[in-house]
Amino acid sequence: MRHSILIADDDDSIRFVLEKALQKEGHHTFSARNGKETIALLRSEPVDVIFLDIFLGDANGLELIETLQEINRTASIIVITGHGTTQTAIEAAKRHAYDYVTKPFDIKEIQSLVARAGSAANQAKAVMTASESQPAHTSVAPTDGREMKSQIAGESPVMQMVYRIIGRAAISDETVLVMGESGTGKELVARAIHQNSRRADKALVVVDCSAVPANLIESALFGHVKGAYTGADTARQGKFEQAGGGTIFLDEVGELPPEVQMKMLRVLQEREIEPVGSNKSRKVDVRVVAATNRRLDLAIQDGDFREDLFYRLNVVPIYLPPLRERKEDIPDLVDLFITRFAEDYGLPKVAISSQAFKRLMGCNWPGNVRELENTLKHALVMCSGNVLLPEHFPELAGGTTSSMTTPATSLESRLYALLREWVDESIESGIVAGSLQAEIRTAVEKPLFVLVLERTGWNRSKAAEILGINRNTLHSKMEEYGIQN
């Protein structure tokens, strides 16, 4: 089907290429070089599809979307830019752009996209009612008037889809379920949704459901009244109330005990909680984002997870693919982590050699983005020059890393063999019941902390960053284990 298309771009060559390609398909095209011409043409010509560059000389394309939507309620807007970022993609989706593409683009993909966008415009015209004076959409501007610094990186097609869903989810209060393997960045997605929502000026409360003991998780989430149980000397506000007006992120929601799943269902249905020991419900105004690395469909089959709760959580699903399925994003991620390291420690940004980069690209990264980040942090700590070299990634050499080897030679397998021997000896020698985990934790943690402290020159802030704990926790552990410089 032929469509009327407006191409708004300050680049003459881009306009020329798009015009010729689309005219060849039988479409009628109009061109605009800046924001003023774009608005003028849209007021005078019936348009089905708009290609909108972000940088138009006299206007920002993203900021122009709302005006264009007021003029033409049915046109499908395709944001196009040569300077794409994660936040740009999210902002385009928040403003209800039909799609978002980056330069350079494939002409065949553009032609296919126009066919879909034009069809969407025709459907919008067909269902348009008499409310012509009403604007089509209400846009959501960045919460502080500036582009927020995203911690998510990658321009692969699968991640572009993730950004679109984040942007569209951010403008509502519907429950989001983020699914993906450990280390893929599920919490970063939750933070991006919160930061781009109307709740951005309120709290984002993070709860790791797998880290809270089963007998305490209900109180942690919903609070308790004084005297609810032995030791409850005062009333305590739960995480849902702490997140009032904001967002609560329930990480590893698949680990919730059955009895708490039932209460969680009521919270999502009624938007109210009942603290432990109370018979009165309290209303809560909170947006719920949940995450899991489990196959909840299998957990439902096994009777470990409520099917009705799954449907309540899975209103807006987001799937984060493992890093091995989007290796084209590794360059962006490497640049992000190197830049962040330099900013955090006030150091010059280092480069990475092609040989070292080749090693990174050759890994399968079973620990996903988190493993890549930690590998780079270790290399950056060890780097004494201004270039990361293969020697700074010894764990990636000779097939010794868990990312490049078979499970039989992986770190996890070696630890398993060591611990199996330890467990067998402990049980045979009659170890005191309940002390095995504490004994192993001490044996592992103490040398780990010493090694990291030594590698960082006993810089506690840097060591805590590498370990993934805060400085106070590290200080407490050093005292507990008698670690001294």
C-alpha positions as CSV (number, residue, x, y, z in Angstrom):
1,M,0.0,0.0,0.0
2,R,1.2,3.5,-0.8
3,H,1.7,6.0,2.0
4,S,2.4,9.7,2.4
5,I,5.7,10.1,4.2
6,L,7.5,13.1,5.8
7,I,11.2,12.9,6.1
8,A,12.6,15.4,8.7
9,D,16.4,15.4,8.8
10,D,19.0,18.0,8.6
11,D,21.3,15.7,6.6
12,D,20.8,16.3,2.9
13,S,22.2,12.8,2.0
14,I,19.9,11.0,4.4
15,R,16.9,12.8,3.0
16,F,18.0,12.0,-0.5
17,V,18.5,8.3,0.1
18,L,15.2,7.9,2.0
19,E,13.3,9.8,-0.7
20,K,14.6,7.7,-3.5
21,A,14.1,4.4,-1.7
22,L,10.6,5.2,-0.6
23,Q,9.5,6.7,-3.9
24,K,10.8,3.6,-5.6
25,E,8.2,1.7,-3.6
26,G,5.5,4.0,-4.8
27,H,5.2,6.2,-1.6
28,H,4.7,10.0,-1.8
29,T,7.4,11.9,0.2
30,F,7.9,15.3,1.7
31,S,11.2,16.6,3.1
32,A,12.0,19.0,5.9
33,R,15.4,20.3,7.0
34,N,14.5,21.6,10.4
35,G,11.8,21.7,13.1
36,K,10.1,24.8,11.6
37,E,9.8,23.2,8.1
38,T,8.6,20.0,9.7
39,I,5.7,21.6,11.6
40,A,4.7,23.7,8.5
41,L,4.6,20.7,6.2
42,L,2.7,18.6,8.7
43,R,0.0,21.4,9.0
44,S,-0.4,21.5,5.3
45,E,0.0,17.9,4.1
46,P,-1.8,14.7,5.1
47,V,1.0,12.4,6.3
48,D,0.9,8.7,7.3
49,V,4.5,8.2,8.5
50,I,7.1,10.7,9.9
51,F,10.8,10.0,9.9
52,L,12.1,12.3,12.6
53,D,15.7,13.0,13.2
54,I,16.7,13.9,16.8
55,F,19.0,16.7,15.8
56,L,17.1,19.1,13.5
57,G,19.3,22.2,13.9
58,D,16.6,24.5,15.4
59,A,14.8,21.8,17.4
60,N,15.2,18.6,19.3
61,G,13.3,15.8,17.6
62,L,12.3,14.1,20.8
63,E,10.9,17.4,22.2
64,L,9.0,18.0,18.9
65,I,7.1,14.7,19.1
66,E,4.3,16.0,21.3
67,T,3.7,19.0,19.0
68,L,3.6,16.7,15.9
69,Q,1.1,14.4,17.6
70,E,-1.1,17.4,18.4
71,I,-1.1,18.4,14.7
72,N,-1.6,14.8,13.4
73,R,-3.0,12.3,15.8
74,T,-2.7,9.3,13.5
75,A,0.7,9.5,11.9
76,S,3.3,6.9,13.0
77,I,6.5,8.6,14.1
78,I,9.8,6.9,13.6
79,V,12.7,8.4,15.4
80,I,16.0,8.2,13.5
81,T,19.4,9.3,14.7
82,G,23.1,8.7,14.2
83,H,23.8,9.3,17.9
84,G,21.6,6.7,19.6
85,T,21.8,6.0,23.4
86,T,19.9,3.8,25.7
87,Q,18.1,6.8,27.2
88,T,17.2,8.2,23.7
89,A,15.5,4.9,22.9
90,I,13.6,4.9,26.2
91,E,12.6,8.6,25.7
92,A,11.3,7.9,22.2
93,A,9.1,5.0,23.5
94,K,7.9,7.1,26.4
95,R,6.7,9.7,23.9
96,H,4.8,7.0,21.9
97,A,7.1,7.1,18.9
98,Y,6.1,4.1,16.7
99,D,9.7,3.0,16.4
100,Y,13.4,4.0,16.7
101,V,16.2,3.3,14.3
102,T,19.8,4.3,14.2
103,K,22.1,5.3,11.3
104,P,23.4,3.6,9.3
105,F,20.3,1.7,8.4
106,D,19.3,-1.0,6.0
107,I,17.0,0.2,3.2
108,K,15.1,-3.0,3.0
109,E,14.4,-2.8,6.8
110,I,13.3,0.8,6.4
111,Q,10.9,-0.2,3.6
112,S,9.4,-3.0,5.7
113,L,9.1,-0.6,8.7
114,V,7.2,1.9,6.6
115,A,4.8,-0.8,5.5
116,R,4.0,-1.6,9.2
117,A,4.0,2.0,10.3
118,G,1.7,3.0,7.5
119,S,-0.7,0.2,8.3
120,A,-0.8,1.3,11.9
121,A,-1.6,4.9,10.8
122,N,-4.5,3.6,8.7
123,Q,-5.9,1.6,11.6
124,A,-5.6,4.6,13.8
125,K,-7.7,6.6,11.3
126,A,-10.3,3.9,11.1
127,V,-10.9,3.9,14.8
128,M,-10.7,7.7,15.3
129,T,-13.8,9.0,17.0
130,A,-15.3,12.5,17.1
131,S,-12.9,13.6,19.7
132,E,-10.6,15.3,17.2
133,S,-9.9,18.2,19.4
134,Q,-8.2,16.0,22.0
135,P,-4.4,15.4,21.7
136,A,-3.5,11.8,20.9
137,H,-1.1,11.3,23.7
138,T,0.3,12.8,26.8
139,S,4.0,12.8,26.7
140,V,6.3,12.2,29.7
141,A,9.3,14.4,29.9
142,P,12.5,13.5,31.7
143,T,12.0,13.9,35.4
144,D,14.6,16.6,36.0
145,G,14.7,18.1,32.5
146,R,18.0,16.5,31.7
147,E,18.9,13.2,30.0
148,M,19.5,10.7,32.7
149,K,22.7,8.7,32.7
150,S,21.7,5.1,31.9
151,Q,23.6,2.2,33.3
152,I,22.3,-0.1,30.6
153,A,24.3,-0.4,27.4
154,G,23.9,-2.2,24.1
155,E,22.5,-1.5,20.6
156,S,21.6,-5.0,19.6
157,P,18.0,-5.6,18.3
158,V,17.0,-7.5,21.4
159,M,18.2,-4.6,23.6
160,Q,16.4,-2.0,21.5
161,M,13.2,-4.0,22.1
162,V,14.0,-3.9,25.9
163,Y,14.4,-0.1,25.7
164,R,11.1,0.3,23.9
165,I,9.3,-1.7,26.6
166,I,11.0,0.2,29.4
167,G,9.9,3.5,27.9
168,R,6.3,2.4,27.4
169,A,6.1,0.7,30.8
170,A,7.5,3.8,32.5
171,I,4.4,5.9,31.7
172,S,2.0,3.6,33.5
173,D,1.8,2.0,36.9
174,E,1.3,-1.6,35.7
175,T,3.2,-4.4,37.3
176,V,6.4,-5.4,35.4
177,L,8.1,-8.9,35.5
178,V,11.7,-8.9,34.4
179,M,13.0,-12.3,33.4
180,G,16.6,-13.4,32.7
181,E,19.6,-15.3,33.9
182,S,21.6,-14.0,36.9
183,G,23.9,-11.1,36.0
184,T,21.9,-9.9,33.0
185,G,21.0,-6.6,34.6
186,K,17.4,-7.1,35.9
187,E,17.8,-4.5,38.7
188,L,19.1,-2.0,36.2
189,V,15.9,-2.4,34.2
190,A,13.9,-1.8,37.3
191,R,15.8,1.3,38.0
192,A,15.4,2.6,34.5
193,I,11.6,2.1,34.7
194,H,11.5,3.9,38.0
195,Q,13.8,6.8,36.9
196,N,11.7,7.4,33.8
197,S,8.3,7.2,35.6
198,R,6.2,9.9,37.3
199,R,7.4,8.3,40.6
200,A,11.1,9.1,40.0
201,D,11.2,11.7,42.8
202,K,10.0,9.0,45.3
203,A,11.8,6.0,46.8
204,L,12.9,2.9,44.9
205,V,13.0,0.1,47.5
206,V,14.9,-3.0,46.5
207,V,14.1,-6.4,48.2
208,D,16.1,-9.5,47.4
209,C,13.5,-12.2,48.2
210,S,16.1,-14.9,48.2
211,A,18.3,-13.3,50.8
212,V,15.6,-12.8,53.5
213,P,14.9,-15.9,55.7
214,A,11.5,-17.5,55.0
215,N,10.3,-16.8,58.6
216,L,11.1,-13.1,58.2
217,I,10.1,-12.2,54.7
218,E,6.5,-11.5,55.5
219,S,7.4,-9.0,58.2
220,A,10.1,-7.5,55.9
221,L,7.6,-6.9,53.2
222,F,4.5,-5.9,55.1
223,G,5.8,-4.8,58.5
224,H,4.5,-5.9,61.9
225,V,2.7,-4.4,64.9
226,K,4.2,-4.3,68.4
227,G,3.9,-7.7,70.1
228,A,3.3,-9.6,66.8
229,Y,5.8,-12.2,67.9
230,T,8.5,-12.7,70.4
231,G,11.1,-9.9,70.1
232,A,8.7,-7.5,68.3
233,D,9.1,-4.8,70.9
234,T,8.1,-2.1,68.6
235,A,6.0,-1.7,65.4
236,R,8.0,-1.9,62.2
237,Q,7.1,-0.5,58.8
238,G,7.6,-3.0,55.9
239,K,9.2,-2.4,52.5
240,F,5.9,-1.8,50.8
241,E,5.1,1.2,53.1
242,Q,8.7,2.4,52.8
243,A,8.2,2.6,49.1
244,G,5.0,4.6,49.4
245,G,4.5,6.8,46.3
246,G,7.5,5.1,44.7
247,T,8.5,1.7,43.3
248,I,9.3,-1.6,45.0
249,F,11.6,-4.0,43.2
250,L,11.1,-7.6,44.2
251,D,14.2,-9.4,43.0
252,E,14.0,-13.2,42.8
253,V,10.3,-13.1,43.4
254,G,10.2,-16.8,42.5
255,E,11.8,-17.6,45.9
256,L,8.8,-16.3,48.0
257,P,7.3,-18.9,50.3
258,P,3.8,-20.2,49.4
259,E,2.1,-18.3,52.3
260,V,3.7,-15.0,51.3
261,Q,2.7,-15.6,47.7
262,M,-0.9,-15.7,48.8
263,K,-0.6,-12.4,50.6
264,M,1.4,-10.9,47.7
265,L,-1.5,-11.7,45.4
266,R,-3.9,-9.7,47.7
267,V,-1.5,-6.7,47.6
268,L,-1.5,-6.7,43.8
269,Q,-5.2,-7.1,43.6
270,E,-6.3,-4.7,46.3
271,R,-3.3,-2.4,46.7
272,E,-3.4,-2.9,50.5
273,I,-1.2,-4.7,53.0
274,E,-1.8,-6.3,56.4
275,P,1.1,-6.1,58.8
276,V,2.0,-9.3,60.8
277,G,-0.1,-9.4,64.0
278,S,-2.7,-6.9,62.7
279,N,-6.2,-7.5,61.6
280,K,-6.5,-4.1,59.8
281,S,-5.5,-3.5,56.2
282,R,-3.5,-0.4,55.0
283,K,-3.7,1.1,51.6
284,V,-0.4,1.4,49.7
285,D,0.4,3.5,46.6
286,V,3.4,1.7,45.1
287,R,4.5,0.5,41.7
288,V,5.7,-3.2,41.6
289,V,8.5,-4.4,39.5
290,A,9.5,-8.0,40.0
291,A,12.3,-10.1,38.7
292,T,13.3,-13.8,38.5
293,N,15.9,-16.0,37.0
294,R,13.7,-19.0,37.4
295,R,11.3,-20.5,34.8
296,L,8.1,-19.6,36.7
297,D,6.1,-21.8,34.3
298,L,8.0,-24.8,35.5
299,A,7.7,-23.7,39.1
300,I,4.0,-23.5,38.6
301,Q,3.9,-27.1,37.3
302,D,6.0,-28.2,40.3
303,G,3.6,-26.5,42.7
304,D,6.2,-24.1,43.9
305,F,4.6,-20.9,42.5
306,R,1.0,-19.8,42.3
307,E,-0.3,-19.5,38.8
308,D,-2.7,-16.6,39.7
309,L,0.2,-14.7,41.2
310,F,2.3,-15.2,38.1
311,Y,-0.5,-13.7,35.9
312,R,-0.7,-10.7,38.3
313,L,3.0,-10.1,38.1
314,N,3.3,-10.8,34.3
315,V,1.3,-7.8,33.1
316,V,4.3,-6.2,31.3
317,P,6.9,-8.9,30.7
318,I,10.5,-8.0,29.9
319,Y,13.0,-10.7,28.9
320,L,16.7,-9.9,29.2
321,P,18.8,-12.2,27.0
322,P,22.1,-13.6,28.2
323,L,25.2,-11.9,27.0
324,R,26.2,-14.9,24.9
325,E,23.2,-14.2,22.7
326,R,24.1,-10.5,22.2
327,K,27.8,-10.4,21.9
328,E,27.6,-7.4,19.6
329,D,26.8,-5.4,22.8
330,I,30.1,-6.2,24.4
331,P,32.0,-3.2,22.9
332,D,29.4,-0.8,24.4
333,L,29.5,-2.6,27.7
334,V,33.3,-2.5,27.8
335,D,33.3,1.2,27.1
336,L,30.6,1.8,29.8
337,F,32.6,-0.1,32.5
338,I,35.9,1.5,31.6
339,T,34.4,5.0,31.6
340,R,32.6,4.4,34.9
341,F,35.8,3.1,36.6
342,A,37.7,6.2,35.5
343,E,34.9,8.5,36.8
344,D,34.6,6.6,40.1
345,Y,38.2,6.9,41.0
346,G,39.1,10.1,39.2
347,L,41.5,8.3,36.9
348,P,42.3,8.8,33.2
349,K,40.2,6.6,30.9
350,V,42.3,3.7,29.6
351,A,42.1,2.1,26.2
352,I,41.9,-1.6,25.5
353,S,44.2,-3.4,23.0
354,S,42.7,-5.4,20.1
355,Q,44.2,-8.6,21.4
356,A,42.7,-8.1,24.8
357,F,39.4,-7.2,23.3
358,K,39.5,-10.3,21.2
359,R,39.7,-12.4,24.3
360,L,36.6,-10.7,25.8
361,M,34.7,-11.4,22.6
362,G,35.8,-15.0,22.7
363,C,34.1,-15.7,26.0
364,N,30.6,-17.0,26.5
365,W,30.2,-15.2,29.8
366,P,28.1,-17.6,31.9
367,G,27.9,-14.9,34.5
368,N,26.6,-12.5,31.9
369,V,27.1,-8.7,32.2
370,R,28.0,-8.9,35.9
371,E,30.9,-11.3,35.1
372,L,32.2,-9.0,32.3
373,E,32.0,-6.0,34.6
374,N,34.0,-7.8,37.4
375,T,36.5,-9.1,34.9
376,L,37.1,-5.6,33.6
377,K,37.3,-4.2,37.2
378,H,40.0,-6.7,38.1
379,A,42.0,-5.9,34.9
380,L,41.7,-2.1,35.5
381,V,42.9,-2.5,39.1
382,M,45.9,-4.5,37.8
383,C,46.6,-2.2,34.9
384,S,49.7,0.0,35.5
385,G,49.7,1.8,32.1
386,N,47.1,3.4,30.0
387,V,46.1,0.4,27.9
388,L,44.5,-2.9,28.9
389,L,46.6,-5.8,27.5
390,P,46.0,-9.5,27.3
391,E,48.3,-9.9,30.4
392,H,45.7,-8.0,32.4
393,F,43.2,-10.8,31.7
394,P,45.1,-13.9,32.8
395,E,41.9,-15.8,33.6
396,L,41.0,-15.6,29.9
397,A,44.2,-17.1,28.7
398,G,44.9,-20.8,27.9
399,G,41.3,-21.9,28.4
400,T,41.3,-21.5,32.2
401,T,38.3,-19.2,32.6
402,S,34.9,-20.6,33.4
403,S,33.7,-18.5,30.4
404,M,35.8,-20.4,27.9
405,T,36.2,-23.9,29.3
406,T,34.1,-27.0,29.8
407,P,32.2,-27.4,33.1
408,A,34.8,-29.9,34.2
409,T,37.5,-27.3,34.4
410,S,35.4,-24.4,35.6
411,L,35.8,-22.5,38.8
412,E,32.5,-23.8,40.1
413,S,33.5,-27.4,39.4
414,R,36.9,-27.0,41.1
415,L,35.2,-25.5,44.2
416,Y,32.6,-28.3,44.1
417,A,35.4,-30.9,44.3
418,L,37.2,-29.1,47.1
419,L,34.0,-28.6,49.1
420,R,32.9,-32.2,48.6
421,E,36.1,-33.4,50.2
422,W,35.7,-30.9,53.0
423,V,32.0,-31.9,53.7
424,D,32.9,-35.6,53.6
425,E,35.7,-35.2,56.1
426,S,33.6,-32.9,58.4
427,I,30.7,-35.3,58.5
428,E,32.9,-38.3,59.1
429,S,34.7,-36.5,62.0
430,G,31.4,-35.6,63.6
431,I,31.4,-31.8,63.1
432,V,29.1,-29.9,65.5
433,A,25.7,-29.6,63.9
434,G,24.9,-26.2,62.4
435,S,28.5,-25.0,62.2
436,L,29.6,-26.2,58.8
437,Q,28.4,-23.3,56.7
438,A,30.0,-20.7,59.1
439,E,33.3,-22.6,59.1
440,I,33.4,-22.7,55.3
441,R,32.3,-19.1,55.0
442,T,35.1,-18.0,57.3
443,A,37.7,-20.1,55.5
444,V,36.7,-18.7,52.1
445,E,35.9,-15.0,53.0
446,K,39.1,-14.3,55.0
447,P,41.6,-15.1,52.3
448,L,39.3,-13.5,49.7
449,F,39.3,-10.2,51.5
450,V,43.0,-10.3,52.2
451,L,43.8,-11.0,48.5
452,V,41.6,-8.2,47.3
453,L,43.0,-5.8,49.9
454,E,46.5,-6.7,48.8
455,R,45.7,-6.2,45.2
456,T,44.2,-2.7,45.8
457,G,47.1,-1.6,48.0
458,W,44.8,-1.9,51.1
459,N,42.5,0.8,49.7
460,R,39.3,-0.2,51.5
461,S,36.9,1.8,49.3
462,K,38.3,0.2,46.1
463,A,38.4,-3.2,47.7
464,A,34.7,-2.9,48.9
465,E,33.7,-1.8,45.3
466,I,35.4,-4.9,43.8
467,L,33.9,-7.2,46.4
468,G,30.4,-5.7,45.9
469,I,29.9,-4.7,49.5
470,N,29.9,-1.4,51.3
471,R,33.0,0.0,53.2
472,N,31.4,-0.5,56.6
473,T,30.7,-4.1,55.9
474,L,34.3,-4.6,54.8
475,H,35.6,-2.9,58.0
476,S,33.4,-5.2,60.2
477,K,34.6,-8.3,58.3
478,M,38.2,-7.2,58.8
479,E,37.7,-6.9,62.5
480,E,35.8,-10.2,62.7
481,Y,38.6,-12.0,60.9
482,G,41.5,-10.1,62.5
483,I,42.7,-8.8,59.1
484,Q,45.3,-6.0,59.5
485,N,47.7,-4.3,57.1
